[in-house]
Amino acid sequence: MAQNKLTVDEASAAYESAMRNVLPGVAGSVCRVCGTWIGPPHDTCYPCGHQPDQLDVVVPITYSEHLGQMHTALRNYKDGYSQAARAYAATRLVAILWRFTDGHESCVARAAGVDAFDLVTTVPSSTPEGDERRSTLRAIVQACRPVSGRFERVLHATGRVPSGRHYDADRYASTADLSGRKVLLIDDTWTAGGHAQSAGAALRAGGASYVALIAVGRHVRPEWEVTPGVTSGDLLARLPKKFDWTTCRVHNV
């Protein structure tokens, strides 16, 4: 992708029709951790309420509807049917991450309680073998100019935890001394958060003082019933159709 702002804007616009701004946490309405919808009287969704919270703030860029355009893009950049399909999705995900971090990394840092992040890294796959395939996410972050200069691969799968989405503090290990480091962790998709929270635990065990997460998509299953007769799909459909690049879920924190 040509390294200029106009091209970044054009490429990031490719999926805008499927992008929806993620909401800030509201007790009884939106999970304070991950931004998905919840019913009263809760302040977190079930997964976030049943695993340790190792992240100072979680900021998905957009909701990603199951089998929708964003969900497909987030699958295609890794597993697309052809190299061309994978490259098309990857280039546009680089642009989305680029445009968002350029405009809102400072919001994420402020919400995490720091002035800035001095290290950027990615959530690994859950197994050592799968983590080599995870090089596609690392390539996206390394191509994203606002964060690429601070990228370091510091987390690896230990191989001691069975594959799965659940949280386990032993799933990953840090290969670097992170004492006092302020880390921005990046993932492609937040579904239940087990991998991201496990990565946060490993970063803290390595000495990181702050850990925040940006995920490109917060996965949403539209058929999920949030309250009687109201589904996630209903609530997703009520959001503004035009994605607003000038804000994020912690913009005013």
N, C-alpha and C positions, 0 to 999 in steps of 0.2 A: 504494500500500500504506500503510495506517495506520502511523504512526511509533511503534509501541510494541512492547515486547519480546515480549509474548504473541503478537502477530500475526506477528512475525518467526519465532518458534518454530513456530507453526502452518504458516506458508508453507514454511519450510525442511524440514518433515517430509514434504512432498508426495512427494519423491523418495527418502526415506530407505531404502525397501525395496530400491532399486537401488544405493545408495551403499555403498562398502567403503573402509575406511581404508587409505591408502597406506603401504607398509612402509618403514622406514629402510633405508639401504644396507647390504648385507652381501656381502662379496666372494664370488663364486661362486654367489650366490643372487639378490640384488636389486641393480640398478644404483645406484651411489652418487649419481649425478646425478639421475635422473628417477624412480626407484622401480619401473621395470618389472622383470620377472623375467629372469634371465640364468643361463647354465650355467657351471660351473667351467671354467677357472681365472680367468675374467674378473672385473673389478670394475665395468665399464660395459657397457651394451648397445652394439650395433654403431654406431648413429647417434651416441651420446654419445662414443664412443671415436674417432670420425672427424671431429669438428668441434671448433673451439676452444671452450673453456668460458669464457664471458664473465660468468657469473652466480655470485655468491658462494654462493647456495643456491637450490635449486628445490624448491618444496613444492606438489605437487598436493593438492587437497582430497580427491578420491575417484578411484578407478579408474572408467573409463567404458567399458563393454563395447560393442564395435562392434554397432550396431543395437539395443542395449538401451535402457532407459528414459532413463538419463542422456545417452547419446549422442543420442537423439532430442530431448531437451530442449535440448541444446547446439546442435542444428541448428534446432529450431523457433523459438527466440527471434529468429533472424535470417531464416529462410526458411520459416516455417510457412505452411500453406495459407490461413490467414485472419488478420486482425488480432487476432481473439480468441485464436487459438492462439499467436500470437507474444507477446501480452501475458501470457497465462497462464504460459508458460515463463519470460519475462523477470522477472516478479514473483517467481517462486520461486527463480530464480537469484540475484536481488538478495538474497533472504533467506538463501540458502546462503552467499554471500560475506560478508554482514553478520555472520551468526552465527559464521562461521569466523574472520574478521579480528578480531571483538570478543574472541574467546577465545584466538586464537593468533598474532596479529601480533607479539606480544612474543617468542614462540618463534622465529618466522622472523627477527626482528631479532637475537636472541641468536646463532642459528646463522650469521648473516651477519657477526657480529662488531661489531655496533653496538648502541647503546642504543635507538634508534628511527629511523624513516624520516621525513624531512622533506618528501619529494615522492612522490606516487603518480601513475603514468601507465600507459598501456595499450600493448600490442603492436599496431602498425598492420597493416592489410592489406599485401599485397606490392606493390600498385600504387596510384598516386594515385587512380585511379578507384574501385578497390575500397575504398580507405580511407574514402570517404564513406559506404559501406554499413557500415563498421566503427563508425559512430556508435552502433550498438546496444550494443556493448560499453562504449563510453564512457558511455552513458546508464545502464547497470547500475552502473558504478563511481560515477558521480555521484549515484546514488540510495542508495548504501551508506554510511550515516552514519558508521561508524567510520573511513572513509578519504576521504569526499567532500570534506572541507574542505582536504585537501592535494593534490587532483587538479589536474594541469596537463597539457595536451596539448602535449608537447614533441618528439614524434617524428613524422616524416612519411616516406612512401615517396618515394624519389628518382626512381623511374621508370627508373633506369639498369640494373636487374637484371631479367632475364626472370622472369615469374611462375613459381613453383615453391616447394617446401618446403625447398630446400637452404639451407645457411648461406652468407651473403655479407656481408662487413663493409660493403659499399657499398649494401646494400638500403635502409637507412634513414639519416636524418640528423637530428641534434638542431637545433631552432630556438631554443634558449636556451643561455645560459652556465650550465653545470651544475657549475662548479668547486666541489669539496668537497661536493656534494649526496649525500645517502644516499637511494637511490631504491628504492621498492617498485614493481615492474613486475607488471602483472596481465594474464593472458590467459584465454580461455575453455577452450581445449583444448591439451594438449601431445601431439603425435603423434611427430614425430621431433626436435622442438626447434629446427629450423633458423631459423624466424622469431624465436623468443624469444632465441636466442643472437645473431642478427643485431641485434635491438633492444638487447641488452646491449652489443654492440660499439659501437653508435651512441651510447649513453648514456655509455660510458667515453670515447669520442672527444670528447664534449661536455664532459668534465671530471668526471663523476660518480665519487665515490671508492668507493662501494659500490652494488651492484645485486643485489637479490634478486627472485625470481619466485614469485608464487602463481598457479597455474592451477587452474581449477575441476575439470577432468577430465583424468586421464592415460589417453589412449585405449589400449584393449587389444583386440587381435584374438584371440578365444578359440581359433582354430584353429592359432595359431602354436606350433610345437613348440619348447619351451625346452630340454629334454633328450630323448633318445630315449624315445618313448612317453608323455611328459608335456607337455601343452599349457598355454598361458596360461589357457585356460578351466578346466582341471583345478585349477590353483593358485588361480585366482579363486574357484572353488567351495569351496575349503578355508578361506577367510577367514571370520571371524565374520559372521553375517548381519545383526547389529544394528550400525549405524554408531555409533561412539563419538565424540560431540562434545567430550569432555573431553581428547582427545589429538590429536596430529598426527605426521607422520613425523619431526619434529625436536623433539618436545616435551621430551625429556630431554637434548638436546644442550647 
